[in-house]
Amino acid sequence: MKHLFVIIISIIVFSTACFAQDSPSATPSAGSSAYSYSGTMGDEDQLRIYTQIWGQVRKPGFYLLPDDTDLLTLLSLAGGPTGDAKLSKIRIVRPSQDNGQGEIIWVNLKKYLDTGNYDIIPVLKAGDTVVVSGTVFYGMERVADFIAKFATVLSIYNLYLTIQSK
């Protein structure tokens, strides 16, 4: 009876610790993932383009924007980068209209933040996909979280085997 009580308490303690970790999500938990921005001109005849933004931003998704929108504006509309965003290496995937060969544009937003040189910020084109990757620490955090949860399950199983062998 004493062993059963220890097992039940251990399972409760370990299982709650396993799922109690609340890491902030980069994606919104509710609401739409498609957004429309009309710009500052308010011109109804202004050309609008479709773009996507993925990765370490607060509101990733599909955006309908004026054709003169730059990367900085899209990042701001997406709620800004998360704390795990790698700002020194933002990727813009630009599909090709002619030969089927796309183009990859790398932007160092950290350099812009350090220097204020606005020439670094590209204007987006129709069909662009912006990818904001996570830092190495973000990846390590995810791996460590998985290992901790897996170790908890193994500990419970080991405790079960130890009690069964007695």
N, C-alpha and C positions, 0 to 999 in steps of 0.2 A: 504493500500500500504506500509506503514511504517513497519507494522508487517511482511509482506511478505519479505521485504528487510532484516529485522533482522533474519528471519528464514533462508534465503538463505545464508547469511554471516555466521551464526552460523554453519550450516551444512558443509559449505566449511572448516571453521576453525577446527571444531571437527573431520571431516573425514580425513583431511590431517594429523592432529596430531596422529590420530589412526594408520595410516599406515606409518608414517615417522620413526618409531623406527626401526633402523637397527641393529639387533643383529648378531654378527658373527656366522656363521654356522660351525658346527663341520664337516660337510661333504663337499666335493668339489662340486662346482656348475656345473662344466663341466668336461668332460674327463672320463676316464675309472675308474672302481672300482675294477679291477683285475690287479695285478702286478706280475712281475717275477723278481727275484733277483738271480744272478748266484753265488754270493759269491766271496771270495777273491782268492780261490785256482785256479779257472778257469778250473777245471777238468770236462770234459764233461761226464765222467762216474760216477760222484758223484750223489748219490741218492737225489732226490728232493721230498719235501713234500708239501702238500697243508694245509694252515692254514687260518683262518679268524681273523680279528680284528674289534671289534665293539665299539661304544661309543665315549668317549671324546678324540678322536685323530683327527689330521688334515686330514688324508686320510684313513678312514676306508675302509675295503674291503677284497677281496680274494687275498691271496699271495701265490706264488709258490717259495719255499725257499730251500736252501741246508739243508740236514738233521742235520747239526750241528749248526743250527741257534738258538740263545737264545732269550729270551723275550726282552731284551734290544735292540738287533738288529732289531727285528720286530717293536718295538715302534719307533725306529729311522727311519726306512723305511716308516712308516706310518706318518711321519712328526712330530712326537713327540706328547706329550699330550697337550691338550688345557689348558687354564687357569682354567677351571672348573673341571678338572680331579681330581679324588680322588686317589692319588698315594699310599696311605697307604693300599688300599684294591683292588688290581687288581685280577681278577678272571680268571683262565684258566680252561675251560671245556674240559676234555680229554675223548673221547669216549673209551669204552672198546672193545677190540678185542675178548675176550673170553666169558665172562658170560653176556654180555649185560648191566652190571652195570657200568656206567661211573664214572669218578673221578673228583672232584673239587679241584683245587689247588689255594690257596690264596697266593699272593705275596705282600710284603710290599716294594714297590719301594722307598718310602720315607726313609726307614731305610737304603737302599743301598746308596741313595744320601747323607745321613748324615754320614755313616760310611765308605763307599767305599768297603764294604765286598762283593766281587763278588760271593761268594758261595750262596748268597740269590737268584741270578738270575738263573731260571731253563732253561734247553735246551728244545725247543719245539719238539713235536712229530707229526706225521701225523694226520691230522684231528682236531688238537687243535683249540679251539675258545677262543680268548682272549677278555675279556670284561672289558673295562675301564669305570667305573661308574662316574657319576657326583657328586659333593659335595652337601651337603644340601642347600647351598646358590644357587646353580644352579637350583635346584627344586623350591626354594622359588622365584627366579627371574622369572621363567616361570609362576608360579601361579600369581604373582603380575602383570606381563605383561598382562595376560588374564583378570584379574579383572579390570585393567585400561581401556582396550579396551571395556569391557562390560559396565563399568560405563559411558564411553563416549556415547555409544549408548543409554543407559537409560537417560542420560542428554538431548540428542537431542529429545527423545520421550517425556520427561517431558516438555521441552520447547514447543514442538508442542501442547501438551494437554493444557498447560497454555494459549497459544495464541488462541486456539480454544474456550476456555471457556469465553473469553472476548468479 
